[in-house]
Amino acid sequence: MDKIELNIENALSALKPGAFDSLAPVAQDAFKTLVSGSGAGNDFLGWVKLPSETSAELLADIKATAEELRTKCQVVVAIGIGGSYLGAKAVIEALSNSFAAYRHEGCEVLFAGQNIGEDYLYELSDYLKDRQFGIVVISKSGTTTEPAIAFRLLKEQLEKQVGRDEAARRIVAITDESKGALRSLATEEGYKTYVIPDNVGGRFSVLTPVGLLPIAVAGFDIEALVAGAARMERATLEGKDNTSLTYAQTRNALYRAGKKIEILVNYNPKLHYFGEWWKQLYGESEGKDHKGIYPASVDFSTDLHSMGQWIQEGERTIFETVISVIEQKHNVVIPSDNANLDGLNYIAGKRVDEVNKMAELGTRIAHVDGGVPNMRITIPCLREDYLGELIYFFEAACGISGYILDVNPFNQPGVEAYKRNMFALLEKPGYEAETAAIKAKL
């Protein structure tokens, strides 16, 4: 096995005869709409051929910048929200030693601007007081509230700790090519900059400098990541092995059969944040016009002891997509014990992963028997190129799926509603009418 694979057999068995095949013309049309760029949101399709069009020169430049930050800094804080942090976080967590943060080896990548937690920001600032740190700030506009607050605080702290000139050498801005507050500041202060392409939305931006720079700072191979994505791009667009189309068609057939919730399941704790990235990708892309599959995620077997009961016997409006990692990096064998008080000698001599795989298989059988359709995505191992494949697979399927649903997969008008209310409540200039309207409701 040298690529990710998709198995939909258990999902098909849960559908009425012909339900999957009858959706094929709609799915094919959705795929053609995506590839031709003729659908809604077609000004945000820069990600479709991004992997193959990413130049070696750009990757080399990003690697050089990452190495400079790694040389100077013990910690680099990536500031961004939504797609400006989740993709990088997902890849870094998937590839990192689970306990690397406790060893303080190499350059640690931390995140800020993804919340407005006062204690979080205080504790981060306190952690950085005695450390050499740098900043990668990610924002097209430079005025998005959450990252703007974090950047204002950390920029001031960095300048106090190392001086304004040295701080400028430790700050990298990833922003619009020519406009916006962050672009103006970066020009004024002389920050190193990278461009967020105008035609790539945040949740599709992990393979741009938005994700690539933090991933490179963390010490991982961005060339392999992009190469894996390019491999999946070719397979998808050339139609030779279009697993993205198959996945999009299957999940929409299930949706039309009354399965309104998709649960992304992993059996490897390193994939927790991959589930978080996936939730944003699909939730923000499909949740429009009172339509869309609700994306949820669980970590098994951990959540089998909490959510497992609901999944097994709750309302039958769900289906699961399981990500299964075939090979692990390490080999841990369960020892025998003479007393056998825990009763585990029956699995002595087995690898821990063998037990985990049987937990996965047993759970999939139980859930299918319990009326939960399952799809299974297998990935050979957690390696940069395979993660690149998986990222592109989900991105392409998301675009196709959105068009099957007949929504614009590339906008997010609903996200602005909370911002308008927040600005009005904070009495931001220009929001006087909204402030008055909200006060009248309170």
C-alpha positions as CSV (number, residue, x, y, z in Angstrom):
1,M,0.0,0.0,0.0
2,D,1.6,3.2,-1.1
3,K,-1.3,5.7,-1.1
4,I,-4.4,6.5,0.8
5,E,-7.4,4.3,0.0
6,L,-11.2,4.6,0.5
7,N,-13.6,1.8,1.2
8,I,-17.3,2.5,0.9
9,E,-18.7,-1.0,1.0
10,N,-20.4,-0.8,4.4
11,A,-21.8,2.6,3.5
12,L,-23.3,1.3,0.2
13,S,-24.9,-1.6,2.0
14,A,-26.9,0.9,4.2
15,L,-28.4,2.6,1.2
16,K,-31.5,1.5,-0.8
17,P,-30.6,-0.2,-4.1
18,G,-29.8,2.4,-6.8
19,A,-29.4,5.3,-4.3
20,F,-25.7,5.7,-4.9
21,D,-25.8,5.2,-8.6
22,S,-28.7,7.5,-9.1
23,L,-26.6,10.3,-7.6
24,A,-23.7,9.7,-10.0
25,P,-24.8,12.2,-12.7
26,V,-25.2,15.0,-10.1
27,A,-21.8,14.1,-8.6
28,Q,-20.1,14.1,-12.0
29,D,-21.7,17.5,-12.9
30,A,-20.4,18.9,-9.5
31,F,-16.9,17.6,-10.3
32,K,-17.0,19.2,-13.7
33,T,-18.2,22.5,-12.2
34,L,-15.3,22.5,-9.8
35,V,-12.7,21.7,-12.4
36,S,-14.1,24.1,-15.0
37,G,-14.4,26.9,-12.5
38,S,-17.9,27.6,-13.6
39,G,-19.7,27.4,-10.2
40,A,-20.4,29.8,-7.4
41,G,-17.3,30.9,-5.5
42,N,-15.1,30.3,-8.6
43,D,-12.9,33.2,-7.5
44,F,-11.6,31.0,-4.7
45,L,-10.4,28.0,-6.6
46,G,-6.7,28.8,-6.3
47,W,-6.2,25.7,-4.2
48,V,-7.3,23.3,-6.9
49,K,-3.9,23.3,-8.8
50,L,-1.9,24.8,-5.9
51,P,0.2,21.7,-5.1
52,S,1.5,21.3,-8.7
53,E,1.9,25.0,-9.2
54,T,3.9,25.6,-6.0
55,S,7.4,26.5,-7.1
56,A,10.6,25.0,-5.7
57,E,11.9,28.5,-5.2
58,L,9.0,29.4,-2.9
59,L,9.5,26.2,-0.9
60,A,13.2,26.8,-0.6
61,D,12.6,30.4,0.6
62,I,10.1,29.2,3.2
63,K,12.6,26.6,4.4
64,A,15.3,29.3,4.7
65,T,13.1,31.6,6.7
66,A,12.0,28.7,8.9
67,E,15.7,27.8,9.6
68,E,16.5,31.4,10.4
69,L,13.7,31.5,13.0
70,R,14.7,28.1,14.4
71,T,18.3,29.3,14.8
72,K,17.3,32.4,16.7
73,C,14.2,31.2,18.6
74,Q,13.3,28.6,21.2
75,V,9.7,29.3,20.5
76,V,7.8,30.6,17.4
77,V,4.2,31.7,18.0
78,A,2.0,31.3,15.0
79,I,-0.9,33.8,15.2
80,G,-4.0,33.1,13.3
81,I,-7.6,31.8,13.6
82,G,-9.6,29.3,11.7
83,G,-7.8,28.1,8.5
84,S,-4.9,30.3,9.5
85,Y,-3.9,27.9,12.2
86,L,-5.9,24.7,12.1
87,G,-4.1,23.2,9.1
88,A,-0.6,23.8,10.4
89,K,-1.7,22.6,13.9
90,A,-3.2,19.4,12.4
91,V,0.0,18.5,10.4
92,I,2.4,19.4,13.3
93,E,0.4,17.4,15.8
94,A,0.2,14.4,13.4
95,L,4.0,14.3,12.9
96,S,5.3,15.4,16.3
97,N,6.4,13.3,19.2
98,S,3.5,13.5,21.6
99,F,5.7,14.6,24.4
100,A,8.1,16.8,22.5
101,A,6.8,19.9,24.3
102,Y,8.1,18.6,27.6
103,R,11.6,18.0,26.3
104,H,12.1,21.6,25.0
105,E,14.1,20.2,22.1
106,G,14.5,22.2,18.9
107,C,12.1,25.1,18.1
108,E,8.7,24.8,19.7
109,V,5.7,26.1,17.7
110,L,2.8,27.5,19.7
111,F,-0.4,29.1,18.6
112,A,-2.2,32.3,19.5
113,G,-5.0,34.4,18.1
114,Q,-7.3,31.4,17.8
115,N,-9.3,32.5,20.9
116,I,-9.9,35.5,23.1
117,G,-8.9,33.7,26.3
118,E,-7.4,36.2,28.7
119,D,-5.8,33.6,30.9
120,Y,-4.5,31.8,27.8
121,L,-2.8,35.0,26.6
122,Y,-1.4,35.9,30.0
123,E,0.0,32.4,30.5
124,L,1.5,32.4,27.0
125,S,3.1,35.8,27.7
126,D,4.4,34.5,31.0
127,Y,5.9,31.4,29.3
128,L,7.7,33.6,26.7
129,K,9.3,36.0,29.3
130,D,12.4,33.9,29.7
131,R,12.6,32.5,26.2
132,Q,13.9,33.6,22.9
133,F,10.8,33.8,20.6
134,G,9.6,34.9,17.2
135,I,6.2,35.5,15.6
136,V,4.5,34.3,12.4
137,V,1.4,36.5,12.1
138,I,-1.2,35.4,9.6
139,S,-4.1,37.6,8.4
140,K,-5.2,38.9,5.1
141,S,-6.5,42.1,6.6
142,G,-4.6,42.4,9.8
143,T,-7.8,43.6,11.6
144,T,-9.4,40.2,12.5
145,T,-10.2,40.7,16.1
146,E,-8.7,37.5,17.7
147,P,-5.3,37.5,16.0
148,A,-5.0,41.3,16.0
149,I,-5.3,41.3,19.8
150,A,-2.7,38.5,20.2
151,F,-0.3,40.2,17.8
152,R,-0.6,43.6,19.5
153,L,0.2,42.0,22.8
154,L,3.1,39.7,21.6
155,K,4.6,42.3,19.3
156,E,4.9,44.7,22.2
157,Q,6.4,42.0,24.4
158,L,8.9,41.0,21.8
159,E,10.0,44.5,21.2
160,K,10.5,45.1,24.9
161,Q,12.6,41.8,25.2
162,V,14.9,42.2,22.2
163,G,14.4,45.7,20.9
164,R,12.4,47.0,17.9
165,D,15.1,46.2,15.3
166,E,15.7,42.7,16.4
167,A,11.9,42.1,16.8
168,A,11.4,43.1,13.2
169,R,13.9,40.4,12.2
170,R,11.9,37.8,14.2
171,I,8.5,38.7,12.9
172,V,7.2,37.2,9.6
173,A,3.8,38.4,8.2
174,I,1.7,36.3,6.0
175,T,-0.9,38.6,4.5
176,D,-2.4,40.2,1.4
177,E,0.0,41.1,-1.4
178,S,-0.7,44.8,-1.5
179,K,-3.4,46.0,0.9
180,G,-4.5,45.8,4.5
181,A,-3.3,46.9,7.9
182,L,-0.8,44.1,8.3
183,R,0.7,44.6,4.9
184,S,1.1,48.3,5.7
185,L,2.8,47.5,9.1
186,A,5.0,44.9,7.5
187,T,6.2,47.4,4.9
188,E,6.8,50.1,7.5
189,E,8.7,47.8,9.9
190,G,10.6,45.7,7.3
191,Y,9.1,42.3,8.2
192,K,9.8,39.3,6.0
193,T,6.5,38.6,4.3
194,Y,4.6,35.9,2.3
195,V,1.4,36.3,0.4
196,I,-1.9,34.7,1.1
197,P,-3.2,34.2,-2.5
198,D,-6.4,36.1,-3.1
199,N,-8.0,33.1,-4.7
200,V,-7.4,30.7,-1.7
201,G,-9.8,30.9,1.2
202,G,-8.5,30.4,4.8
203,R,-9.8,26.8,5.3
204,F,-8.1,25.7,2.0
205,S,-4.8,27.5,2.8
206,V,-2.7,24.9,4.6
207,L,-0.6,24.2,1.5
208,T,0.2,28.0,1.1
209,P,2.8,29.8,3.3
210,V,0.0,30.0,5.9
211,G,0.5,26.4,6.8
212,L,3.9,25.7,5.2
213,L,5.9,28.1,7.3
214,P,4.8,27.0,10.7
215,I,5.2,23.3,9.6
216,A,8.7,24.0,8.4
217,V,9.6,25.8,11.6
218,A,8.4,22.7,13.5
219,G,11.0,20.8,11.5
220,F,8.9,18.9,9.0
221,D,9.4,18.3,5.3
222,I,7.1,20.7,3.4
223,E,8.5,19.6,0.0
224,A,7.2,16.0,0.7
225,L,3.9,17.4,2.0
226,V,3.3,19.4,-1.2
227,A,4.5,16.5,-3.3
228,G,1.9,14.2,-1.7
229,A,-0.8,16.7,-2.3
230,A,0.3,17.1,-5.9
231,R,0.1,13.3,-6.3
232,M,-3.5,13.4,-5.2
233,E,-4.2,16.4,-7.3
234,R,-3.1,14.5,-10.4
235,A,-5.2,11.4,-9.6
236,T,-8.2,13.6,-8.9
237,L,-8.1,15.9,-11.9
238,E,-7.0,13.3,-14.4
239,G,-9.9,11.1,-13.2
240,K,-7.7,7.9,-12.9
241,D,-8.4,7.3,-9.2
242,N,-10.9,9.9,-8.1
243,T,-11.5,8.9,-4.5
244,S,-12.6,12.5,-3.7
245,L,-15.5,12.2,-6.1
246,T,-16.5,8.8,-4.7
247,Y,-16.3,10.1,-1.1
248,A,-18.4,13.2,-2.0
249,Q,-21.0,11.1,-3.8
250,T,-21.3,8.5,-1.0
251,R,-21.7,11.1,1.8
252,N,-24.4,12.9,-0.1
253,A,-26.2,9.7,-0.9
254,L,-26.2,9.0,2.9
255,Y,-27.4,12.6,3.6
256,R,-30.3,12.2,1.2
257,A,-31.1,8.9,3.0
258,G,-31.5,10.9,6.3
259,K,-28.0,10.7,7.7
260,K,-27.5,14.3,8.7
261,I,-24.3,13.9,10.8
262,E,-20.9,12.7,9.7
263,I,-18.5,11.6,12.4
264,L,-14.8,11.6,11.5
265,V,-13.2,8.9,13.6
266,N,-9.5,8.3,14.3
267,Y,-7.8,5.6,16.3
268,N,-4.5,7.5,16.6
269,P,-4.4,10.4,19.1
270,K,-2.0,12.3,16.8
271,L,-5.0,12.9,14.5
272,H,-7.1,14.9,16.9
273,Y,-6.4,18.2,15.3
274,F,-6.8,16.8,11.9
275,G,-10.4,16.2,12.9
276,E,-10.6,19.8,14.0
277,W,-9.3,21.0,10.6
278,W,-11.7,18.7,8.8
279,K,-14.6,20.1,10.8
280,Q,-13.9,23.6,9.8
281,L,-13.4,22.7,6.2
282,Y,-16.7,21.0,5.9
283,G,-18.8,23.0,8.3
284,E,-17.9,26.4,6.9
285,S,-18.1,25.1,3.3
286,E,-21.4,23.2,3.4
287,G,-23.5,24.8,6.2
288,K,-25.5,27.2,3.9
289,D,-29.2,27.7,3.1
290,H,-30.3,25.5,6.0
291,K,-28.6,22.6,4.4
292,G,-25.4,20.6,5.0
293,I,-24.1,17.5,6.8
294,Y,-23.1,18.4,10.3
295,P,-19.3,17.5,10.8
296,A,-18.3,16.0,14.1
297,S,-15.2,14.1,15.2
298,V,-14.2,11.6,17.9
299,D,-10.9,10.1,19.1
300,F,-11.3,6.3,19.5
301,S,-10.9,4.3,21.6
302,T,-11.0,7.2,24.1
303,D,-14.4,8.4,23.1
304,L,-15.9,4.9,23.0
305,H,-16.0,5.3,26.8
306,S,-18.1,8.5,26.4
307,M,-19.7,9.0,23.0
308,G,-19.7,5.3,22.2
309,Q,-23.0,4.7,23.8
310,W,-24.8,7.4,21.8
311,I,-23.2,6.3,18.6
312,Q,-24.1,2.7,19.1
313,E,-27.7,3.2,20.3
314,G,-28.7,6.9,19.8
315,E,-30.7,8.5,17.0
316,R,-29.9,6.8,13.6
317,T,-29.1,10.1,11.8
318,I,-25.3,9.5,11.7
319,F,-22.6,7.9,9.6
320,E,-18.9,7.5,10.3
321,T,-15.8,8.0,8.2
322,V,-12.9,6.2,9.8
323,I,-9.3,7.2,9.3
324,S,-7.1,4.1,9.8
325,V,-3.3,4.4,10.0
326,I,-1.8,1.1,8.9
327,E,1.8,1.3,10.2
328,Q,3.1,3.0,13.4
329,K,6.5,4.5,13.9
330,H,7.3,2.4,16.9
331,N,6.9,-1.2,18.1
332,V,5.6,-1.8,21.7
333,V,4.9,-5.3,22.8
334,I,2.6,-6.2,25.7
335,P,4.6,-8.2,28.3
336,S,3.5,-11.3,30.2
337,D,2.9,-11.2,33.9
338,N,3.0,-14.2,36.2
339,A,0.3,-13.0,38.5
340,N,-2.0,-11.9,35.6
341,L,-4.2,-10.0,38.0
342,D,-5.4,-7.7,35.2
343,G,-6.2,-10.8,33.0
344,L,-4.2,-9.5,30.1
345,N,-1.9,-12.5,29.5
346,Y,-4.2,-13.5,26.6
347,I,-2.7,-10.6,24.6
348,A,0.8,-10.9,26.0
349,G,3.3,-10.8,23.1
350,K,1.1,-8.8,20.9
351,R,1.9,-5.3,19.7
352,V,-0.2,-2.5,21.2
353,D,-1.2,-1.5,17.6
354,E,-2.6,-5.0,17.0
355,V,-4.9,-4.6,20.0
356,N,-5.9,-1.1,18.7
357,K,-6.6,-2.5,15.2
358,M,-8.9,-5.1,16.7
359,A,-10.7,-2.4,18.7
360,E,-11.2,-0.6,15.4
361,L,-12.5,-3.6,13.6
362,G,-14.7,-4.7,16.5
363,T,-16.2,-1.2,16.7
364,R,-16.8,-0.9,13.0
365,I,-18.7,-4.2,13.0
366,A,-20.7,-3.2,16.1
367,H,-21.6,0.2,14.6
368,V,-22.6,-1.2,11.2
369,D,-24.7,-3.8,13.0
370,G,-26.2,-1.0,15.0
371,G,-27.3,1.0,12.0
372,V,-24.3,3.3,11.5
373,P,-23.0,3.3,8.0
374,N,-19.2,3.4,7.8
375,M,-16.6,4.5,5.3
376,R,-12.9,3.7,5.9
377,I,-9.9,5.7,4.7
378,T,-6.6,3.9,5.1
379,I,-3.4,5.9,5.2
380,P,-0.1,3.9,5.1
381,C,1.5,5.9,7.9
382,L,1.8,9.3,9.4
383,R,4.3,10.9,7.0
384,E,4.4,14.2,5.3
385,D,3.5,13.0,1.8
386,Y,0.6,10.9,2.9
387,L,-0.8,13.8,5.0
388,G,-0.5,15.9,1.8
389,E,-2.5,13.4,0.0
390,L,-5.2,13.3,2.7
391,I,-5.4,17.1,2.8
392,Y,-6.0,17.4,-0.9
393,F,-8.4,14.4,-0.9
394,F,-10.6,16.1,1.6
395,E,-10.4,19.6,0.0
396,A,-11.4,18.3,-3.4
397,A,-14.2,16.2,-2.0
398,C,-15.4,19.3,-0.1
399,G,-15.7,21.4,-3.2
400,I,-17.5,18.6,-5.1
401,S,-19.8,17.9,-2.2
402,G,-20.7,21.6,-1.8
403,Y,-21.8,21.7,-5.5
404,I,-23.8,18.5,-5.1
405,L,-25.6,20.3,-2.2
406,D,-26.1,23.3,-4.5
407,V,-24.4,25.8,-2.2
408,N,-21.4,28.0,-2.6
409,P,-18.6,26.0,-0.9
410,F,-16.2,28.9,-0.8
411,N,-17.9,31.7,1.1
412,Q,-18.9,32.0,4.8
413,P,-21.5,34.7,5.2
414,G,-22.9,33.3,8.4
415,V,-19.5,33.9,10.2
416,E,-20.0,37.6,10.0
417,A,-23.2,37.6,12.1
418,Y,-21.3,37.2,15.5
419,K,-18.8,39.8,14.5
420,R,-21.4,42.4,13.8
421,N,-23.0,41.8,17.2
422,M,-19.6,41.8,19.0
423,F,-18.5,45.0,17.4
424,A,-21.9,46.6,18.3
425,L,-21.6,45.5,21.9
426,L,-18.1,46.8,22.1
427,E,-19.3,50.1,20.5
428,K,-16.9,50.0,17.7
429,P,-17.0,53.2,15.6
430,G,-19.3,52.8,12.6
431,Y,-21.6,50.3,14.4
432,E,-23.8,52.9,16.1
433,A,-27.0,51.7,14.5
434,E,-26.3,48.1,15.4
435,T,-25.4,49.1,19.0
436,A,-28.7,50.9,19.4
437,A,-30.6,47.9,18.0
438,I,-28.9,45.4,20.3
439,K,-29.4,47.6,23.4
440,A,-33.1,47.8,22.6
441,K,-33.2,44.0,22.8
442,L,-31.4,43.7,26.1
